[in-house]
Amino acid sequence: MAKAERLERLDQRRIECEAEYRAVLITALERTAAGKWGLFDHQRDRHARAAVKPTLEQLAELGEEIDAARDRLGLPPYPLQQQFLAARGPVGPSAVGEPKQARAWLDRLAVEAGG
């Protein structure tokens, strides 16, 4: 019974961390949609990187905790984190800017949340 209780607590913590990750990401996406570049690191600008570094560190820390819990629970890695990490980095000259990309992410997350 103790193992089942530990796993239940771990799953509850995972759910809490995933909600926090989503909230932090949405806040960062809202800033980016308003014109603050750096979240997706498309321009590789050191000032933009420095400005967004605390948020990225928080997301990375939460993501590591989530994925560790998911691994122990036999679940795949956290899809939202995987998608976000895949969206970061250099892009071609015809790619949309970070504010438009952030708006698209916010729209998609709202649909997924049912709102």
C-alpha positions as CSV (number, residue, x, y, z in Angstrom):
1,M,0.0,0.0,0.0
2,A,2.9,2.4,0.7
3,K,4.2,2.1,-2.8
4,A,0.8,2.9,-4.3
5,E,0.5,5.9,-2.0
6,R,4.0,7.1,-3.0
7,L,3.1,6.7,-6.7
8,E,-0.2,8.6,-6.1
9,R,1.7,11.5,-4.5
10,L,4.3,11.5,-7.3
11,D,1.5,11.6,-9.9
12,Q,-0.2,14.5,-8.0
13,R,3.1,16.4,-7.9
14,R,3.6,15.7,-11.7
15,I,0.1,17.1,-12.3
16,E,0.9,20.2,-10.2
17,C,4.3,20.7,-12.0
18,E,2.7,20.4,-15.4
19,A,0.1,23.0,-14.5
20,E,2.9,25.3,-13.3
21,Y,4.9,24.7,-16.5
22,R,2.0,25.5,-18.6
23,A,1.3,28.7,-16.6
24,V,4.9,29.9,-16.8
25,L,5.0,29.1,-20.5
26,I,1.8,31.0,-21.2
27,T,3.0,34.1,-19.3
28,A,6.2,34.0,-21.4
29,L,4.3,33.5,-24.6
30,E,2.1,36.5,-23.8
31,R,5.2,38.6,-23.3
32,T,6.6,37.4,-26.6
33,A,3.3,38.0,-28.4
34,A,3.4,41.5,-27.1
35,G,6.7,42.0,-28.9
36,K,9.4,40.8,-26.5
37,W,11.8,38.6,-28.5
38,G,14.0,35.9,-27.1
39,L,11.8,33.1,-26.0
40,F,12.2,31.1,-29.1
41,D,15.9,32.2,-29.6
42,H,15.4,32.8,-33.3
43,Q,17.7,35.8,-33.6
44,R,20.4,34.5,-31.2
45,D,20.6,37.9,-29.6
46,R,22.6,37.9,-26.3
47,H,20.5,40.7,-24.7
48,A,17.2,38.9,-25.6
49,R,18.8,35.6,-24.2
50,A,19.7,37.3,-21.0
51,A,16.3,38.8,-20.5
52,V,14.5,35.5,-21.0
53,K,17.1,33.3,-19.2
54,P,15.3,33.1,-15.8
55,T,12.1,32.0,-17.5
56,L,13.9,29.4,-19.5
57,E,15.7,28.1,-16.4
58,Q,12.4,27.8,-14.6
59,L,10.9,25.9,-17.5
60,A,13.9,23.6,-17.7
61,E,13.8,22.9,-14.0
62,L,10.1,22.1,-14.0
63,G,10.5,20.1,-17.2
64,E,13.2,17.9,-15.6
65,E,11.1,17.3,-12.6
66,I,8.1,16.4,-14.7
67,D,10.0,14.1,-17.0
68,A,11.6,12.3,-14.0
69,A,8.2,11.8,-12.5
70,R,6.8,10.6,-15.8
71,D,9.6,8.2,-16.2
72,R,9.0,6.7,-12.7
73,L,5.3,6.4,-13.6
74,G,6.0,4.8,-16.9
75,L,4.7,7.8,-18.9
76,P,6.3,9.3,-22.0
77,P,8.2,12.7,-21.7
78,Y,6.0,15.8,-21.2
79,P,4.7,16.6,-24.7
80,L,4.4,20.4,-24.1
81,Q,8.0,20.7,-23.1
82,Q,9.1,18.5,-26.1
83,Q,7.2,20.7,-28.5
84,F,8.5,23.9,-26.9
85,L,12.1,22.8,-27.1
86,A,11.7,21.7,-30.7
87,A,10.3,25.2,-31.6
88,R,13.4,27.0,-30.2
89,G,16.4,27.9,-32.2
90,P,17.4,29.4,-35.6
91,V,14.9,29.6,-38.4
92,G,14.9,30.4,-42.0
93,P,14.4,34.0,-43.4
94,S,10.8,33.3,-44.3
95,A,9.7,32.1,-40.9
96,V,7.2,34.0,-38.9
97,G,8.6,36.2,-36.1
98,E,8.6,35.3,-32.5
99,P,5.5,37.4,-31.6
100,K,3.4,35.7,-34.3
101,Q,4.7,32.3,-33.3
102,A,3.9,33.0,-29.7
103,R,0.3,34.1,-30.7
104,A,-0.1,30.9,-32.6
105,W,1.1,28.9,-29.5
106,L,-1.3,30.8,-27.3
107,D,-4.2,30.1,-29.7
108,R,-3.4,26.4,-29.8
109,L,-3.0,26.1,-26.0
110,A,-6.4,27.9,-25.6
111,V,-8.1,25.4,-27.9
112,E,-6.4,22.5,-26.1
113,A,-7.7,23.8,-22.8
114,G,-11.2,24.1,-24.2
115,G,-11.3,27.9,-24.2
